[in-house]
């Protein structure tokens, strides 16, 4: 998955997804603040990335915390960092102490493994007493990873969902129809691979090879996965092996770039803007930078496509896009849990979700995409609503998930780049990952 999916602060444009929220230096606190009692009420410490504060408080949608502040008399004392790893190291360390000054925190789904979730307060009793409005509108694929032993430990608040971004102009130039099946997608990638008269090479498909989600974007068209939601390893089964065989053939034939092994998102952005790649696997957020009229040769022509299923599966199996997301959690050792829940409840409301969406946040509620105030400013709302509603994380949550991810990537690259057969590579992956499940 792209770097900005793990930390979606690089999302999109101002009214669709802002590439980077412009916060003043005074808006970023570099350390945890001591809790202070204010005349109007409690100063609730909210900990996360600086982009979270920006999306919640700044932009065309206004301050999504305003109604909460007005109703409760409390204020949010934002404590933000600019590095995802530093955020989680700080948060998890604080959560193990006897008491913490963090009242509410943002947690990335990749860190929502059982041993970490147990450091946070279960939210079911709060939801029963003072429920989040229309909770069922939140995409179910985002809620399930936050459940442990029947309890809910977080509330999704921001997502980045992967799809294929394609260059409509190149499709038209080469006379290629938009694919309706996976087989047509592969054929389109081949037809869109060509060399221009000036010697410029155009690739039919390009993506970074360091995230499992990018490979799964292709394999799920065939019903393939590394693991199921109940932690069964299925990487060596036919659908995943077939998908890797297809990618290996595309790489061998030059449809994928020769430098795929080292390709990064900065390079990919330039290629997509300049028409050197016809399709790429990216989150919706990339559409803004790809269509930037100041940098792109094809502004308005880079569009999203939910990958189609294989012909034999069309109408039988729904496609499940890969997704990364942030959630709001309450440390179990916080002394202000009820006030923290009230903050989460307000920020997760339909109205606040729309406000944050207008500020550049990836909305986790499906109905937000049909809200007129958002839909009129975001031309891809219907496509994203479809994708988010069906989305599913790349790997189920378990304590050694990160190590398993790295193993799957290592073996997948060996298959795609011709160092192993797809079957042998996935068989080796299964052998290496199985002991990590305990």
C-alpha positions, 0 to 999 in steps of 0.5 A: 500500500502507498506510503500515504495509506499508512499515514494518510496525511498526504491525501488529496486536494482541498475540497476532495482530499488535501495533500497536506494540511497547512497548520500553523506552528502553534497548532502542533504540540511536541509533548504531552501536556499536563492536564489543566482545569479550565474555567469552562470545563475540562481540557481533554488531551487528544493525541494523534497526527497533526493531520487529524487535528487539521481535518477535525478543525480546519478547512471548508467544513469548519471546526467539527469539534465546535458543537461538542465544545459548545454543548459540554463546555470542554475543550480539546488540547491537541497533542500531535506529532508528524511521524506515525511510528513515533505516535504509536510508540508514545501512545502504547508506552503511555497506555502501559503506565499506571495513569496517562494524561492522554484522554483520546488517541488515534490508532492505525488499524495495523497497530490494532492487534490483540495485545494493543487493543487490551490497553484501551477501554472497551466502548460497548457500555458507553455506546449503550448509554450514549450511542453514536448516532447511526453507528451502522452507517460506518463501513463494517470492514472498518469496525470488525478489526476493532472488535476483540472477544466480543467487545469494541475497542475503537471507532473508525474515523478516517480511511484510505481505500485502494482502487485502480486509478486510470488515465482516461485519455490514454484509454481513448488514445489506444482505443481501449474500453474500460474493463468489466472483468479481470481478464479485460483488465489484464488485456487492457494493461497489455494494450496500454503498454507502448513506446511513443514516437519520441521514445517515451515508454508507457506502461500499462500498470505500475505500483509500488511493491512493498505493501501487501495491499497492492498485490491483494488489489489484484489477487482479490479480483480472483478471490485470492488472499494471503489470509482470511478474516478468521486468520486462516492462511490461504496464500498457497491456494489457487486464486492467490497463486494464479494472481501472482502468475498473472503479475509475473507474466506482466512483469516478464513482458514489460507491462510492469516497469523493469524497475518495479522492485525500487519504484516509489510513490513520488516517481509513480506520481510523476509518471501518472501525471505525465502519462508514462503509466496508464494505470496504478494501484493507489488510494482515492486520495492520490486523485487530487495530486494526479489531477493537479492542473499545475503539474499534470498533463491530464488534469481531470482525466485520472479517474478511479476504477473499482477493480473488476472480478474475474469473469467466472466470479462476476455477480457471484463474489463481491470485490473487497478493496484493501483499506487502511484506517485510523480509529479513535480509542480511549486508554484504559488508564485514562481518568476521563473516559466518559468525557473522552467518549463524549468527544468520540461520539460527537466527532463520529456523528453524521454531521461531524463526519461530513464536516471533516470530509469537506476538510479533506478527511476520508469519510468512514460513513457511507451516507456521507458520500451522498450528502449534497454538501460533500457530493457536489465538491467530490466527483468520485463520491459514488465510486468511493462509497461503493469501495469503502462499503465493501472494503476489508483490511489486508491482513487480520489482526494478530500480534505478529501481523507486521512480521507476517506482512513482511514475509508475504511481501518477500515471497510475493516479490520472489514470485513476481520477479521470477526468482521462484514459481508462484506456487513455491513462493506461496508455499514457503510463505505459508511455512514461514507465517504459520508459526507466527500465529501461535 
